[in-house]
Amino acid sequence: SGKTVYSTEGSSLSIRAMIYLIALQAKKEGKKPLILAARNAHKAFLYAAALVDFDVVWLYPEEMNSLCSCKILPEELETELKKQVQLHQGVTPAAVYVTSPDYLGGQLDILSLSEICHKYHTILCVDNAHGAYLHFLETPMHPIDLGADLCCDSAHKTLPVLTGGAYLQINKNA
């Protein structure tokens, strides 16, 4: 298992912490502060990216059904990662940021997305605010179980936790 950090400010604080940790890692590795992000990211992500001076490349999937959903397919992510590596002379983006499940309950293929991110030595961050329960399914489907590096959960949304209860999980391999 990895590390868990608890928050009494919901996932918003956890999202800001994720972005800060990515910024520290990017600086340590000499990477350009660049994150590929699904366009349905929470506003806390935007604020955090601005605070740590990250550039954001928005991921717009081929199929867009709703403003609340952003179905990023593994092949679309790999295409964009290849493009960014070419644009930045072989330097990969610091991270990929997605929301899963999204605000309508749609889930991404986190296992495949994490494999692609790791192939490109890029951190996969998941806003799992609406899926804290996913680890407790018969077959665990939590993003950390599926290979995500960083993940925030709003326990107060889907588990019996007081308002504002959330946590940031850091995968043991991250």
N, C-alpha and C positions, 0 to 999 in steps of 0.2 A: 504494500500500500504506500501511498505518497503522504503528502501533508494536507491538512485541512486548517483553514483560518476562518474563524467565525465573525459574523458581522451583525450588528444590530441596526444597520441602515439598509437592509435588503440587498438585492443584487447590485444596486447602483454603486455602492462602495466596493463590492467585489469586482465589478467591471473596471472601475478606476484602478484598483490594485493590480488586476491582470495587465492592463495597459502599461502601468508603471514597471511591472516586472519585465515585460517584453522590452521596454525601452532600456532598462538596465542591461539585459542580455544582448540586445542589438549593439549597444555601445561597447560592451565587452568584446563582442565578435567583430567589431568594425563594420557592421552592416548599416546600410542606409535606413533611416527610420521610416519604413514603409510597411503598411498593413493592407492586405487585400481584405475587403469587408463586404459581406452581403448587404445589399441596399436596405434591408429591413432592420438594421441595427438600432438598438435603443439609444435614446438621446444621451444617456450617460456615457456611451461609447464615444460619441461626438465630442463631448466636453473633455473626456480624458485624452483623446487624440490631440485636441487643441492644446491642452495643458502641457503635454510632454513633447509637443511639436512633431507629431508623426504626420507623414503624408498618407492619404488614404486613396487607394484605387478601388472604386466601387465595382462589385460583381453584379452584373445584370444578367440573369439567366435568359436563355432563349424563350422559354415559356413563362410568361408572367400572368398569373391569374388574379392577383390581388395585391394591394399595397402592403398587406400584412404578411404575405408569404414571399419567399425567395428560394425557390427550389434550385440549389446549386448541384449540378450533376458532376460526378468525379471527372469525366472527360473535359467538361468546361473549366474546372479548376486547374487541371493539368495544362490545358492550353494557355490559360492566363499566366500560370507560373512560368512556363517556358518563355512566353512573351516578355515578362518582367525580367527574367534572367538575361535575355538578349539585350533588352533596353539598358540594363545596368551592368554591363560588362561582366557577367557571370555571378554577380552578387544576388542572392535570393532575398525576397522580402522577409522581414523579421517575423511576420506572422500572417495567419489567415484567421479571420474572425467571422463566425456564423452564429445564427440563432436557431436552436433546435431543441425541443419543438418550438415552432413559431407561435404566433398569437392566435392561430386558428387550429393548432394541434398537429400541423404537418411536421414530419420528421425527415431529416436529411440522412443520407447514408454515411454516418460518421465514421464507420470502420474504413470504408474506401477513401473518404476524404483525409483521414488521419494517415493512411498508408501513403497517399500522394504527398502530403505535407512532409512526412518523414523522409521520403525519397529525395525531396528538395531541401532537406535540412531547415525546414520552416516550422515554427510552432503553430499548432492548431488550438485556437481558443473557442470555446463554445459558451454562449449565453444559454444556459439551460434553466432559466428562471421558472419556466412552466413545467419542468420535468423532474423535479427533485425525487419523485417517487420511482423513477425508471430503474434504479438499482434494485428495487425490491420486487420486481417482476419475476416470474418463474425462470425466465432466461433474462438476466440483467441486460438492460439496454441503455444504461447510463453512459454518457459520453466518455467518462474516464474508463469505464469497462471496455469501451470500444476503441480506445487509443488516443483520445484527446489529451493534450498536454496540460491545459488549464481549463477550468470549468467553474462557472458560478451557478449556484442553485438558490432560488428563493423558497426556502422551506415553508414560509408562511403562506405561500400560494397553494401548495398541494400536499402539505404535511401538517400535522397538528402542532404548529409552532406559533408563538405569539407574533403579533405584527412586527415586521422589520427583521425577523429572524432569517438569516441567510448564511451561506458559506462559500468560500473559494477553495476549490480542490486543485492540488498540484500533483500531477501524475509522478510516480516514483522514477519514471524514465526521463522526465523533463529536465 
